[in-house]
Amino acid sequence: MKTTTINFRGFLNGDNGEKSNKSLVKPILINAAIYIALAPTIGFAADPDTFGTLYHTGIKLADWLCVGTLMFGGGLWMLGNRTKALEYVLSTVCGYIVIRHAIDIRDFLARL
């Protein structure tokens, strides 16, 4: 293996001295063709309860994000930054209520 010296300014500018002739068009077209060929299979393979599964997974994620944000707000309050802590806690509670009742809000708006 041969050791070479590179230009420092060129290195900082992102030029590593090698010219790449590779084109990304061919791999992108191949991936697009595979996706188009498999899209109907992927769509028909969905379980009837896919939305429910995704919804419950999102709710679990929201639960953990809420817990983490409330802990962060509590830490801010404990360290003496009361106004910022109240802002975090209030925003977390309001956002959590909206997330938990998203389906109810959707159904209510659909009935209008």
N, CA, C and O atoms as a printed pandas DataFrame, in Angstrom:
     atom_number atom_name residue_name chain_id  residue_number  x_coord  y_coord  z_coord
0              1         N          MET        A               1    0.852   -1.168    0.000
1              2        CA          MET        A               1    0.000    0.000    0.000
2              3         C          MET        A               1    0.899    1.232    0.000
3              4         O          MET        A               1    1.831    1.337    0.798
4              5         N          LYS        A               2    0.613    2.136   -0.882
5              6        CA          LYS        A               2    1.423    3.333   -1.036
6              7         C          LYS        A               2    0.836    4.457   -0.186
7              8         O          LYS        A               2   -0.373    4.688   -0.193
8              9         N          THR        A               3    1.694    5.141    0.533
9             10        CA          THR        A               3    1.281    6.281    1.342
10            11         C          THR        A               3    1.378    7.539    0.502
11            12         O          THR        A               3    2.398    7.793   -0.140
12            13         N          THR        A               4    0.316    8.321    0.509
13            14        CA          THR        A               4    0.317    9.559   -0.266
14            15         C          THR        A               4    0.019   10.732    0.654
15            16         O          THR        A               4   -0.556   10.572    1.730
16            17         N          THR        A               5    0.418   11.891    0.213
17            18        CA          THR        A               5    0.158   13.121    0.945
18            19         C          THR        A               5   -0.976   13.858    0.258
19            20         O          THR        A               5   -1.015   13.963   -0.968
20            21         N          ILE        A               6   -1.902   14.368    1.064
21            22        CA          ILE        A               6   -3.018   15.104    0.483
22            23         C          ILE        A               6   -2.929   16.561    0.900
23            24         O          ILE        A               6   -2.320   16.897    1.916
24            25         N          ASN        A               7   -3.535   17.404    0.113
25            26        CA          ASN        A               7   -3.575   18.829    0.389
26            27         C          ASN        A               7   -4.523   19.072    1.564
27            28         O          ASN        A               7   -5.663   18.607    1.543
28            29         N          PHE        A               8   -4.065   19.792    2.583
29            30        CA          PHE        A               8   -4.870   20.017    3.782
30            31         C          PHE        A               8   -6.122   20.823    3.474
31            32         O          PHE        A               8   -7.207   20.484    3.947
32            33         N          ARG        A               9   -5.986   21.882    2.688
33            34        CA          ARG        A               9   -7.157   22.694    2.336
34            35         C          ARG        A               9   -8.148   21.893    1.494
35            36         O          ARG        A               9   -9.361   22.012    1.667
36            37         N          GLY        A              10   -7.629   21.092    0.598
37            38        CA          GLY        A              10   -8.504   20.241   -0.202
38            39         C          GLY        A              10   -9.243   19.227    0.660
39            40         O          GLY        A              10  -10.409   18.922    0.408
40            41         N          PHE        A              11   -8.557   18.703    1.684
41            42        CA          PHE        A              11   -9.192   17.766    2.606
42            43         C          PHE        A              11  -10.330   18.433    3.367
43            44         O          PHE        A              11  -11.398   17.844    3.534
44            45         N          LEU        A              12  -10.105   19.663    3.829
45            46        CA          LEU        A              12  -11.145   20.381    4.559
46            47         C          LEU        A              12  -12.314   20.752    3.661
47            48         O          LEU        A              12  -13.442   20.872    4.141
48            49         N          ASN        A              13  -12.072   20.935    2.378
49            50        CA          ASN        A              13  -13.143   21.261    1.435
50            51         C          ASN        A              13  -13.885   20.023    0.944
51            52         O          ASN        A              13  -14.860   20.143    0.201
52            53         N          GLY        A              14  -13.437   18.837    1.347
53            54        CA          GLY        A              14  -14.107   17.607    0.945
54            55         C          GLY        A              14  -13.529   16.968   -0.295
55            56         O          GLY        A              14  -14.081   15.987   -0.795
56            57         N          ASP        A              15  -12.434   17.494   -0.804
57            58        CA          ASP        A              15  -11.804   16.925   -1.992
58            59         C          ASP        A              15  -10.719   15.969   -1.532
59            60         O          ASP        A              15   -9.697   16.400   -0.999
60            61         N          ASN        A              16  -10.931   14.667   -1.733
61            62        CA          ASN        A              16   -9.932   13.701   -1.292
62            63         C          ASN        A              16   -8.945   13.336   -2.395
63            64         O          ASN        A              16   -8.117   12.445   -2.210
64            65         N          GLY        A              17   -9.020   14.002   -3.526
65            66        CA          GLY        A              17   -8.062   13.781   -4.590
66            67         C          GLY        A              17   -8.476   12.726   -5.588
67            68         O          GLY        A              17   -7.880   12.630   -6.661
68            69         N          GLU        A              18   -9.475   11.937   -5.269
69            70        CA          GLU        A              18   -9.931   10.903   -6.185
70            71         C          GLU        A              18  -11.156   11.402   -6.935
71            72         O          GLU        A              18  -12.085   11.956   -6.347
72            73         N          LYS        A              19  -11.138   11.199   -8.214
73            74        CA          LYS        A              19  -12.279   11.580   -9.039
74            75         C          LYS        A              19  -13.169   10.356   -9.208
75            76         O          LYS        A              19  -12.715    9.303   -9.655
76            77         N          SER        A              20  -14.419   10.503   -8.853
77            78        CA          SER        A              20  -15.358    9.393   -8.952
78            79         C          SER        A              20  -16.175    9.525  -10.230
79            80         O          SER        A              20  -16.800   10.556  -10.480
80            81         N          ASN        A              21  -16.160    8.478  -11.024
81            82        CA          ASN        A              21  -16.938    8.460  -12.256
82            83         C          ASN        A              21  -18.230    7.673  -12.089
83            84         O          ASN        A              21  -18.972    7.489  -13.054
84            85         N          LYS        A              22  -18.501    7.215  -10.890
85            86        CA          LYS        A              22  -19.686    6.402  -10.658
86            87         C          LYS        A              22  -20.933    7.278  -10.688
87            88         O          LYS        A              22  -20.968    8.369  -10.119
88            89         N          SER        A              23  -21.929    6.776  -11.355
89            90        CA          SER        A              23  -23.192    7.489  -11.452
90            91         C          SER        A              23  -24.214    6.802  -10.557
91            92         O          SER        A              23  -24.224    5.576  -10.442
92            93         N          LEU        A              24  -25.062    7.584   -9.932
93            94        CA          LEU        A              24  -26.095    7.033   -9.065
94            95         C          LEU        A              24  -27.388    6.741   -9.809
95            96         O          LEU        A              24  -28.341    6.238   -9.215
96            97         N          VAL        A              25  -27.434    7.045  -11.086
97            98        CA          VAL        A              25  -28.673    6.875  -11.846
98            99         C          VAL        A              25  -29.050    5.401  -11.951
99           100         O          VAL        A              25  -30.210    5.045  -11.745
100          101         N          LYS        A              26  -28.089    4.545  -12.269
101          102        CA          LYS        A              26  -28.385    3.128  -12.460
102          103         C          LYS        A              26  -28.897    2.470  -11.170
103          104         O          LYS        A              26  -29.927    1.797  -11.227
104          105         N          PRO        A              27  -28.241    2.624  -10.016
105          106        CA          PRO        A              27  -28.782    2.007   -8.797
106          107         C          PRO        A              27  -30.156    2.552   -8.407
107          108         O          PRO        A              27  -30.999    1.809   -7.905
108          109         N          ILE        A              28  -30.380    3.834   -8.634
109          110        CA          ILE        A              28  -31.683    4.416   -8.300
110          111         C          ILE        A              28  -32.766    3.826   -9.192
111          112         O          ILE        A              28  -33.852    3.502   -8.711
112          113         N          LEU        A              29  -32.486    3.683  -10.479
113          114        CA          LEU        A              29  -33.469    3.096  -11.394
114          115         C          LEU        A              29  -33.748    1.634  -11.060
115          116         O          LEU        A              29  -34.890    1.186  -11.153
116          117         N          ILE        A              30  -32.722    0.893  -10.677
117          118        CA          ILE        A              30  -32.916   -0.510  -10.305
118          119         C          ILE        A              30  -33.788   -0.609   -9.059
119          120         O          ILE        A              30  -34.714   -1.419   -9.014
120          121         N          ASN        A              31  -33.503    0.205   -8.051
121          122        CA          ASN        A              31  -34.314    0.191   -6.828
122          123         C          ASN        A              31  -35.745    0.619   -7.101
123          124         O          ASN        A              31  -36.676    0.048   -6.532
124          125         N          ALA        A              32  -35.940    1.610   -7.955
125          126        CA          ALA        A              32  -37.293    2.055   -8.289
126          127         C          ALA        A              32  -38.056    0.952   -9.008
127          128         O          ALA        A              32  -39.242    0.748   -8.744
128          129         N          ALA        A              33  -37.393    0.238   -9.912
129          130        CA          ALA        A              33  -38.057   -0.849  -10.635
130          131         C          ALA        A              33  -38.457   -1.977   -9.688
131          132         O          ALA        A              33  -39.546   -2.536   -9.812
132          133         N          ILE        A              34  -37.583   -2.310   -8.749
133          134        CA          ILE        A              34  -37.914   -3.354   -7.769
134          135         C          ILE        A              34  -39.084   -2.919   -6.905
135          136         O          ILE        A              34  -39.984   -3.714   -6.632
136          137         N          TYR        A              35  -39.082   -1.669   -6.473
137          138        CA          TYR        A              35  -40.179   -1.175   -5.639
138          139         C          TYR        A              35  -41.499   -1.192   -6.401
139          140         O          TYR        A              35  -42.524   -1.605   -5.858
140          141         N          ILE        A              36  -41.480   -0.749   -7.648
141          142        CA          ILE        A              36  -42.710   -0.734   -8.452
142          143         C          ILE        A              36  -43.212   -2.158   -8.673
143          144         O          ILE        A              36  -44.419   -2.400   -8.676
144          145         N          ALA        A              37  -42.287   -3.099   -8.859
145          146        CA          ALA        A              37  -42.693   -4.486   -9.070
146          147         C          ALA        A              37  -43.291   -5.094   -7.801
147          148         O          ALA        A              37  -44.208   -5.911   -7.880
148          149         N          LEU        A              38  -42.778   -4.702   -6.636
149          150        CA          LEU        A              38  -43.240   -5.298   -5.382
150          151         C          LEU        A              38  -44.334   -4.505   -4.687
151          152         O          LEU        A              38  -44.911   -5.000   -3.719
152          153         N          ALA        A              39  -44.641   -3.302   -5.138
153          154        CA          ALA        A              39  -45.629   -2.460   -4.458
154          155         C          ALA        A              39  -47.000   -3.119   -4.335
155          156         O          ALA        A              39  -47.586   -3.061   -3.254
156          157         N          PRO        A              40  -47.545   -3.745   -5.384
157          158        CA          PRO        A              40  -48.850   -4.396   -5.200
158          159         C          PRO        A              40  -48.792   -5.533   -4.185
159          160         O          PRO        A              40  -49.735   -5.723   -3.416
160          161         N          THR        A              41  -47.706   -6.283   -4.174
161          162        CA          THR        A              41  -47.566   -7.373   -3.219
162          163         C          THR        A              41  -47.506   -6.839   -1.799
163          164         O          THR        A              41  -48.120   -7.398   -0.890
164          165         N          ILE        A              42  -46.770   -5.763   -1.614
165          166        CA          ILE        A              42  -46.658   -5.172   -0.283
166          167         C          ILE        A              42  -48.005   -4.636    0.167
167          168         O          ILE        A              42  -48.379   -4.805    1.328
168          169         N          GLY        A              43  -48.734   -3.997   -0.720
169          170        CA          GLY        A              43  -50.034   -3.430   -0.363
170          171         C          GLY        A              43  -51.063   -4.484   -0.015
171          172         O          GLY        A              43  -51.831   -4.311    0.932
172          173         N          PHE        A              44  -51.089   -5.579   -0.769
173          174        CA          PHE        A              44  -52.074   -6.625   -0.506
174          175         C          PHE        A              44  -51.670   -7.511    0.665
175          176         O          PHE        A              44  -52.506   -8.239    1.201
176          177         N          ALA        A              45  -50.414   -7.463    1.069
177          178        CA          ALA        A              45  -49.957   -8.299    2.169
178          179         C          ALA        A              45  -50.247   -7.674    3.522
179          180         O          ALA        A              45  -49.954   -8.284    4.550
180          181         N          ALA        A              46  -50.811   -6.480    3.551
181          182        CA          ALA        A              46  -51.071   -5.799    4.814
182          183         C          ALA        A              46  -52.159   -6.524    5.595
183          184         O          ALA        A              46  -53.154   -6.982    5.032
184          185         N          ASP        A              47  -51.949   -6.616    6.877
185          186        CA          ASP        A              47  -52.921   -7.217    7.780
186          187         C          ASP        A              47  -54.101   -6.262    7.931
187          188         O          ASP        A              47  -53.898   -5.047    7.910
188          189         N          PRO        A              48  -55.326   -6.766    8.081
189          190        CA          PRO        A              48  -56.466   -5.855    8.241
190          191         C          PRO        A              48  -56.347   -4.944    9.460
191          192         O          PRO        A              48  -56.947   -3.870    9.497
192          193         N          ASP        A              49  -55.581   -5.367   10.447
193          194        CA          ASP        A              49  -55.457   -4.576   11.667
194          195         C          ASP        A              49  -54.144   -3.791   11.698
195          196         O          ASP        A              49  -53.642   -3.470   12.775
196          197         N          THR        A              50  -53.588   -3.483   10.532
197          198        CA          THR        A              50  -52.308   -2.779   10.471
198          199         C          THR        A              50  -52.398   -1.398   11.105
199          200         O          THR        A              50  -51.490   -0.991   11.829
200          201         N          PHE        A              51  -53.488   -0.668   10.842
201          202        CA          PHE        A              51  -53.628    0.662   11.429
202          203         C          PHE        A              51  -53.670    0.581   12.947
203          204         O          PHE        A              51  -53.052    1.399   13.629
204          205         N          GLY        A              52  -54.386   -0.390   13.478
205          206        CA          GLY        A              52  -54.458   -0.550   14.933
206          207         C          GLY        A              52  -53.101   -0.840   15.541
207          208         O          GLY        A              52  -52.757   -0.309   16.597
208          209         N          THR        A              53  -52.330   -1.681   14.871
209          210        CA          THR        A              53  -50.991   -2.003   15.359
210          211         C          THR        A              53  -50.102   -0.768   15.342
211          212         O          THR        A              53  -49.396   -0.493   16.313
212          213         N          LEU        A              54  -50.135   -0.024   14.239
213          214        CA          LEU        A              54  -49.327    1.195   14.154
214          215         C          LEU        A              54  -49.780    2.231   15.173
215          216         O          LEU        A              54  -48.955    2.916   15.778
216          217         N          TYR        A              55  -51.090    2.346   15.363
217          218        CA          TYR        A              55  -51.625    3.317   16.316
218          219         C          TYR        A              55  -51.169    2.988   17.735
219          220         O          TYR        A              55  -50.721    3.872   18.465
220          221         N          HIS        A              56  -51.282    1.732   18.122
221          222        CA          HIS        A              56  -50.887    1.355   19.484
222          223         C          HIS        A              56  -49.375    1.478   19.685
223          224         O          HIS        A              56  -48.922    1.810   20.780
224          225         N          THR        A              57  -48.607    1.216   18.650
225          226        CA          THR        A              57  -47.158    1.415   18.743
226          227         C          THR        A              57  -46.837    2.897   18.912
227          228         O          THR        A              57  -45.974    3.264   19.709
228          229         N          GLY        A              58  -47.533    3.740   18.160
229          230        CA          GLY        A              58  -47.338    5.188   18.303
230          231         C          GLY        A              58  -47.741    5.687   19.679
231          232         O          GLY        A              58  -47.087    6.567   20.239
232          233         N          ILE        A              59  -48.820    5.130   20.229
233          234        CA          ILE        A              59  -49.258    5.525   21.574
234          235         C          ILE        A              59  -48.221    5.120   22.615
235          236         O          ILE        A              59  -47.937    5.885   23.536
236          237         N          LYS        A              60  -47.654    3.925   22.475
237          238        CA          LYS        A              60  -46.611    3.490   23.418
238          239         C          LYS        A              60  -45.395    4.407   23.336
239          240         O          LYS        A              60  -44.806    4.759   24.358
240          241         N          LEU        A              61  -45.021    4.793   22.118
241          242        CA          LEU        A              61  -43.905    5.720   21.941
242          243         C          LEU        A              61  -44.222    7.070   22.575
243          244         O          LEU        A              61  -43.368    7.673   23.224
244          245         N          ALA        A              62  -45.456    7.543   22.383
245          246        CA          ALA        A              62  -45.867    8.818   22.981
246          247         C          ALA        A              62  -45.848    8.735   24.503
247          248         O          ALA        A              62  -45.488    9.705   25.172
248          249         N          ASP        A              63  -46.232    7.587   25.056
249          250        CA          ASP        A              63  -46.190    7.410   26.510
250          251         C          ASP        A              63  -44.770    7.595   27.037
251          252         O          ASP        A              63  -44.549    8.310   28.015
252          253         N          TRP        A              64  -43.815    6.947   26.383
253          254        CA          TRP        A              64  -42.435    7.041   26.844
254          255         C          TRP        A              64  -41.849    8.438   26.631
255          256         O          TRP        A              64  -41.087    8.928   27.465
256          257         N          LEU        A              65  -42.203    9.071   25.523
257          258        CA          LEU        A              65  -41.742   10.449   25.306
258          259         C          LEU        A              65  -42.322   11.389   26.356
259          260         O          LEU        A              65  -41.648   12.308   26.821
260          261         N          CYS        A              66  -43.570   11.152   26.720
261          262        CA          CYS        A              66  -44.209   11.969   27.751
262          263         C          CYS        A              66  -43.494   11.790   29.089
263          264         O          CYS        A              66  -43.212   12.767   29.783
264          265         N          VAL        A              67  -43.204   10.551   29.444
265          266        CA          VAL        A              67  -42.506   10.285   30.705
266          267         C          VAL        A              67  -41.140   10.967   30.706
267          268         O          VAL        A              67  -40.759   11.594   31.694
268          269         N          GLY        A              68  -40.406   10.845   29.605
269          270        CA          GLY        A              68  -39.085   11.471   29.527
270          271         C          GLY        A              68  -39.143   12.983   29.619
271          272         O          GLY        A              68  -38.315   13.599   30.289
272          273         N          THR        A              69  -40.120   13.587   28.948
273          274        CA          THR        A              69  -40.240   15.042   28.982
274          275         C          THR        A              69  -40.677   15.528   30.357
275          276         O          THR        A              69  -40.215   16.568   30.826
276          277         N          LEU        A              70  -41.566   14.780   31.005
277          278        CA          LEU        A              70  -41.971   15.156   32.367
278          279         C          LEU        A              70  -40.797   15.035   33.339
279          280         O          LEU        A              70  -40.647   15.860   34.240
280          281         N          MET        A              71  -39.975   14.016   33.157
281          282        CA          MET        A              71  -38.790   13.886   34.014
282          283         C          MET        A              71  -37.822   15.042   33.775
283          284         O          MET        A              71  -37.230   15.568   34.716
284          285         N          PHE        A              72  -37.666   15.431   32.517
285          286        CA          PHE        A              72  -36.796   16.561   32.198
286          287         C          PHE        A              72  -37.333   17.844   32.826
287          288         O          PHE        A              72  -36.576   18.629   33.396
288          289         N          GLY        A              73  -38.655   18.049   32.715
289          290        CA          GLY        A              73  -39.272   19.223   33.340
290          291         C          GLY        A              73  -39.103   19.208   34.849
291          292         O          GLY        A              73  -38.850   20.245   35.462
292          293         N          GLY        A              74  -39.244   18.029   35.451
293          294        CA          GLY        A              74  -39.027   17.916   36.894
294          295         C          GLY        A              74  -37.590   18.229   37.278
295          296         O          GLY        A              74  -37.337   18.856   38.306
296          297         N          GLY        A              75  -36.655   17.794   36.453
297          298        CA          GLY        A              75  -35.250   18.111   36.712
298          299         C          GLY        A              75  -34.978   19.602   36.613
299          300         O          GLY        A              75  -34.224   20.157   37.413
300          301         N          LEU        A              76  -35.595   20.251   35.625
301          302        CA          LEU        A              76  -35.445   21.705   35.514
302          303         C          LEU        A              76  -36.008   22.403   36.746
303          304         O          LEU        A              76  -35.404   23.339   37.270
304          305         N          TRP        A              77  -37.165   21.943   37.202
305          306        CA          TRP        A              77  -37.794   22.544   38.381
306          307         C          TRP        A              77  -36.904   22.327   39.604
307          308         O          TRP        A              77  -36.732   23.228   40.425
308          309         N          MET        A              78  -36.345   21.128   39.716
309          310        CA          MET        A              78  -35.492   20.797   40.850
310          311         C          MET        A              78  -34.227   21.661   40.854
311          312         O          MET        A              78  -33.704   21.991   41.918
312          313         N          LEU        A              79  -33.740   22.023   39.677
313          314        CA          LEU        A              79  -32.532   22.835   39.590
314          315         C          LEU        A              79  -32.809   24.330   39.653
315          316         O          LEU        A              79  -31.891   25.141   39.535
316          317         N          GLY        A              80  -34.081   24.697   39.841
317          318        CA          GLY        A              80  -34.410   26.091   40.090
318          319         C          GLY        A              80  -34.919   26.873   38.901
319          320         O          GLY        A              80  -35.141   28.078   39.022
320          321         N          ASN        A              81  -35.112   26.244   37.763
321          322        CA          ASN        A              81  -35.609   26.951   36.590
322          323         C          ASN        A              81  -37.108   26.690   36.472
323          324         O          ASN        A              81  -37.558   25.943   35.603
324          325         N          ARG        A              82  -37.872   27.320   37.366
325          326        CA          ARG        A              82  -39.296   27.018   37.509
326          327         C          ARG        A              82  -40.108   27.380   36.270
327          328         O          ARG        A              82  -40.966   26.599   35.858
328          329         N          THR        A              83  -39.866   28.529   35.671
329          330        CA          THR        A              83  -40.680   28.956   34.529
330          331         C          THR        A              83  -40.484   28.031   33.326
331          332         O          THR        A              83  -41.451   27.666   32.657
332          333         N          LYS        A              84  -39.247   27.657   33.055
333          334        CA          LYS        A              84  -38.981   26.747   31.939
334          335         C          LYS        A              84  -39.569   25.365   32.232
335          336         O          LYS        A              84  -40.085   24.703   31.332
336          337         N          ALA        A              85  -39.488   24.934   33.494
337          338        CA          ALA        A              85  -40.044   23.637   33.874
338          339         C          ALA        A              85  -41.555   23.619   33.699
339          340         O          ALA        A              85  -42.106   22.647   33.182
340          341         N          LEU        A              86  -42.227   24.674   34.120
341          342        CA          LEU        A              86  -43.680   24.737   33.956
342          343         C          LEU        A              86  -44.061   24.736   32.480
343          344         O          LEU        A              86  -45.070   24.144   32.096
344          345         N          GLU        A              87  -43.261   25.394   31.661
345          346        CA          GLU        A              87  -43.514   25.406   30.218
346          347         C          GLU        A              87  -43.413   23.995   29.642
347          348         O          GLU        A              87  -44.265   23.581   28.857
348          349         N          TYR        A              88  -42.367   23.254   30.033
349          350        CA          TYR        A              88  -42.203   21.882   29.561
350          351         C          TYR        A              88  -43.344   20.989   30.039
351          352         O          TYR        A              88  -43.903   20.224   29.253
352          353         N          VAL        A              89  -43.689   21.080   31.311
353          354        CA          VAL        A              89  -44.731   20.216   31.871
354          355         C          VAL        A              89  -46.077   20.516   31.226
355          356         O          VAL        A              89  -46.795   19.591   30.846
356          357         N          LEU        A              90  -46.432   21.784   31.095
357          358        CA          LEU        A              90  -47.717   22.148   30.504
358          359         C          LEU        A              90  -47.786   21.724   29.035
359          360         O          LEU        A              90  -48.808   21.203   28.586
360          361         N          SER        A              91  -46.715   21.944   28.295
361          362        CA          SER        A              91  -46.691   21.532   26.887
362          363         C          SER        A              91  -46.795   20.015   26.753
363          364         O          SER        A              91  -47.472   19.509   25.858
364          365         N          THR        A              92  -46.125   19.301   27.640
365          366        CA          THR        A              92  -46.177   17.841   27.604
366          367         C          THR        A              92  -47.580   17.328   27.873
367          368         O          THR        A              92  -48.072   16.451   27.164
368          369         N          VAL        A              93  -48.223   17.872   28.894
369          370        CA          VAL        A              93  -49.569   17.419   29.248
370          371         C          VAL        A              93  -50.555   17.725   28.120
371          372         O          VAL        A              93  -51.367   16.872   27.762
372          373         N          CYS        A              94  -50.491   18.923   27.564
373          374        CA          CYS        A              94  -51.407   19.284   26.468
374          375         C          CYS        A              94  -51.168   18.406   25.239
375          376         O          CYS        A              94  -52.120   17.918   24.630
376          377         N          GLY        A              95  -49.927   18.209   24.881
377          378        CA          GLY        A              95  -49.612   17.360   23.736
378          379         C          GLY        A              95  -50.034   15.921   23.952
379          380         O          GLY        A              95  -50.515   15.266   23.027
380          381         N          TYR        A              96  -49.858   15.426   25.164
381          382        CA          TYR        A              96  -50.237   14.046   25.470
382          383         C          TYR        A              96  -51.747   13.858   25.373
383          384         O          TYR        A              96  -52.215   12.832   24.879
384          385         N          ILE        A              97  -52.505   14.837   25.840
385          386        CA          ILE        A              97  -53.970   14.754   25.747
386          387         C          ILE        A              97  -54.406   14.736   24.285
387          388         O          ILE        A              97  -55.287   13.962   23.911
388          389         N          VAL        A              98  -53.800   15.574   23.465
389          390        CA          VAL        A              98  -54.151   15.602   22.039
390          391         C          VAL        A              98  -53.795   14.270   21.372
391          392         O          VAL        A              98  -54.574   13.749   20.575
392          393         N          ILE        A              99  -52.630   13.721   21.693
393          394        CA          ILE        A              99  -52.218   12.454   21.090
394          395         C          ILE        A              99  -53.146   11.320   21.512
395          396         O          ILE        A              99  -53.550   10.505   20.682
396          397         N          ARG        A             100  -53.485   11.266   22.803
397          398        CA          ARG        A             100  -54.339   10.182   23.298
398          399         C          ARG        A             100  -55.750   10.243   22.727
399          400         O          ARG        A             100  -56.405    9.208   22.601
400          401         N          HIS        A             101  -56.225   11.427   22.380
401          402        CA          HIS        A             101  -57.590   11.574   21.885
402          403         C          HIS        A             101  -57.629   11.894   20.390
403          404         O          HIS        A             101  -58.611   12.456   19.904
404          405         N          ALA        A             102  -56.583   11.544   19.669
405          406        CA          ALA        A             102  -56.520   11.855   18.236
406          407         C          ALA        A             102  -57.647   11.178   17.460
407          408         O          ALA        A             102  -58.232   11.788   16.565
408          409         N          ILE        A             103  -57.953    9.940   17.787
409          410        CA          ILE        A             103  -59.028    9.221   17.089
410          411         C          ILE        A             103  -60.374    9.865   17.386
411          412         O          ILE        A             103  -61.206   10.002   16.489
412          413         N          ASP        A             104  -60.597   10.264   18.640
413          414        CA          ASP        A             104  -61.856   10.929   19.001
414          415         C          ASP        A             104  -61.995   12.262   18.275
415          416         O          ASP        A             104  -63.082   12.606   17.810
416          417         N          ILE        A             105  -60.907   13.007   18.177
417          418        CA          ILE        A             105  -60.936   14.295   17.476
418          419         C          ILE        A             105  -61.227   14.076   15.995
419          420         O          ILE        A             105  -62.004   14.816   15.392
420          421         N          ARG        A             106  -60.602   13.058   15.416
421          422        CA          ARG        A             106  -60.852   12.742   14.005
422          423         C          ARG        A             106  -62.319   12.383   13.772
423          424         O          ARG        A             106  -62.931   12.856   12.815
424          425         N          ASP        A             107  -62.880   11.549   14.645
425          426        CA          ASP        A             107  -64.282   11.155   14.495
426          427         C          ASP        A             107  -65.219   12.345   14.675
427          428         O          ASP        A             107  -66.217   12.466   13.964
428          429         N          PHE        A             108  -64.900   13.222   15.623
429          430        CA          PHE        A             108  -65.728   14.409   15.849
430          431         C          PHE        A             108  -65.721   15.315   14.621
431          432         O          PHE        A             108  -66.770   15.800   14.196
432          433         N          LEU        A             109  -64.539   15.540   14.053
433          434        CA          LEU        A             109  -64.444   16.404   12.875
434          435         C          LEU        A             109  -65.104   15.766   11.651
435          436         O          LEU        A             109  -65.599   16.477   10.776
436          437         N          ALA        A             110  -65.116   14.451   11.584
437          438        CA          ALA        A             110  -65.759   13.780   10.454
438          439         C          ALA        A             110  -67.278   13.922   10.521
439          440         O          ALA        A             110  -67.946   13.907    9.487
440          441         N          ARG        A             111  -67.829   14.058   11.730
441          442        CA          ARG        A             111  -69.277   14.195   11.889
442          443         C          ARG        A             111  -69.766   15.604   11.604
443          444         O          ARG        A             111  -70.970   15.801   11.436
444          445         N          LEU        A             112  -68.887   16.586   11.543
445          446        CA          LEU        A             112  -69.318   17.973   11.311
446          447         C          LEU        A             112  -69.820   18.188    9.915
447          448         O          LEU        A             112  -70.217   19.300    9.567
